[in-house]
């Protein structure tokens, strides 16, 4: 059986939270886990126990058919834009630390749309959509707050990020 520590610490790369100033609109929390398989959560009837995630899943909306590339940058870009990764050139792999590109600033993001609708938006965790220019960074893509990593391949256990 896989260790929950591995699942929660290693695989949880992005916790993207959106909080509203008004009681009229719902709070939105999106959890994106890198390399999470279909059978890696309890609500799919597997031996892996995820009771807290099961409660969140039961009370919210689950993207049960969000099929993406097998690496993180294209997955994040697809979730942020609602478009296939090949539409904007990020389908071939992750954005490397030395890369001089990122998710195009011309792309509308989920965070940008929510921000424009009056939500306070925040991202916690790994961004991994480009960081070589200010326009690629989360605060330029609709997020009001960012706490986390710009790139992947970081060591979450030692805190060396």
C-alpha positions in Angstrom: 0.0 0.0 0.0 1.3 3.4 -0.9 2.1 5.7 2.0 -0.2 8.6 2.5 2.9 10.8 3.2 4.1 10.1 -0.3 0.6 10.9 -1.7 0.1 14.1 0.2 3.6 15.5 0.4 5.1 14.4 -2.9 2.1 14.3 -5.2 0.3 17.4 -3.9 2.0 20.0 -6.0 -0.7 22.7 -6.2 -3.3 23.9 -3.8 -5.1 26.7 -5.5 -7.5 28.5 -3.3 -10.0 31.2 -4.2 -11.8 33.1 -1.4 -14.6 35.6 -2.0 -15.4 38.8 -0.2 -19.2 38.2 -0.5 -21.4 35.7 1.1 -23.4 35.5 -2.1 -20.8 33.7 -4.0 -19.3 30.3 -3.1 -15.8 29.7 -2.0 -13.8 27.7 -4.5 -10.9 25.4 -3.7 -9.1 23.5 -6.5 -6.7 20.8 -5.5 -4.4 19.6 -8.3 -2.1 16.6 -7.5 0.7 15.7 -9.8 0.8 12.1 -11.1 -2.3 11.1 -9.1 -3.8 8.0 -10.6 -7.5 7.2 -10.8 -7.2 4.5 -8.1 -5.1 6.7 -5.7 -8.1 8.2 -3.8 -10.6 6.5 -1.5 -13.8 7.6 -3.2 -12.9 5.3 -6.2 -13.2 2.3 -3.9 -9.5 1.5 -3.6 -7.4 0.3 -0.6 -5.9 3.8 -0.3 -7.7 5.6 2.5 -8.2 9.3 2.0 -11.1 10.2 4.3 -10.6 14.0 4.3 -10.3 14.2 0.6 -13.4 11.9 0.4 -15.4 14.4 2.4 -14.3 17.3 0.2 -15.1 15.3 -2.9 -18.5 14.3 -1.6 -19.4 17.9 -0.8 -18.0 19.5 -4.0 -17.4 19.1 -7.7 -15.0 16.5 -9.0 -13.4 16.6 -12.4 -13.7 12.9 -13.1 -12.7 13.1 -16.7 -10.0 15.7 -16.7 -7.6 13.8 -19.0 -4.2 15.5 -19.6 -0.6 14.9 -20.4 1.4 12.7 -18.0 3.5 15.6 -16.7 2.7 18.6 -14.7 3.2 21.8 -16.8 0.7 20.8 -19.5 -1.7 19.6 -16.9 -1.5 22.9 -15.0 -1.9 24.9 -18.2 -4.9 22.9 -19.3 -6.6 23.4 -15.9 -5.7 27.1 -15.9 -7.0 27.8 -19.4 -9.6 25.1 -20.1 -7.8 24.3 -23.3 -5.7 21.4 -24.6 -2.0 21.8 -24.1 -1.2 21.5 -27.8 -3.2 24.7 -28.5 -0.5 26.8 -26.9 2.7 24.7 -27.3 3.1 23.1 -23.9 2.3 19.5 -24.8 5.8 18.1 -25.0 6.9 18.2 -21.4 7.5 20.3 -18.3 8.9 23.8 -18.3 12.6 23.4 -17.4 14.4 25.7 -15.0 16.5 27.2 -17.8 13.5 27.7 -20.2 12.9 31.1 -21.7 9.2 30.6 -22.2 6.0 30.0 -20.2 2.2 29.9 -20.6 1.5 32.6 -23.1 0.4 35.9 -21.5 -2.3 36.0 -24.2 -4.1 33.1 -22.6 -7.0 33.8 -20.2 -6.6 31.9 -17.0 -9.2 30.6 -14.5 -7.6 32.8 -11.9 -7.8 35.8 -14.1 -11.5 35.2 -14.8 -12.3 34.8 -11.1 -10.2 37.8 -10.2 -12.1 39.9 -12.8 -15.4 38.6 -11.3 -14.4 40.1 -7.9 -12.9 37.0 -6.2 -9.7 37.2 -4.1 -7.4 34.6 -5.7 -4.5 32.8 -4.2 -2.2 29.9 -5.2 -0.3 27.8 -2.8 2.2 25.2 -4.1 4.0 24.7 -7.3 3.3 27.1 -10.2 5.5 25.5 -13.0 4.0 27.5 -15.9 7.1 29.7 -16.5 9.0 32.3 -14.5 11.7 33.8 -16.8 9.6 37.0 -17.3 7.3 38.8 -14.9 4.3 38.3 -17.2 4.6 34.5 -16.7 4.4 34.7 -12.9 1.2 34.0 -10.9 0.7 37.6 -9.8 0.5 38.6 -13.5 -1.9 35.7 -14.3 -4.9 36.7 -12.1 -3.6 35.7 -8.6 -3.7 38.2 -5.8 -1.4 36.1 -3.6 1.2 33.4 -4.3 3.1 31.3 -1.8 5.1 28.5 -3.2 7.5 27.4 -5.9 7.9 28.6 -9.4 9.5 25.5 -10.7 9.3 21.7 -10.1 11.8 19.2 -8.9 11.9 20.7 -5.4 12.5 18.8 -2.1 9.4 19.3 0.0 10.8 17.2 2.9 13.9 19.3 3.7 12.3 22.7 2.9 15.1 23.5 0.4 13.0 25.3 -2.2 
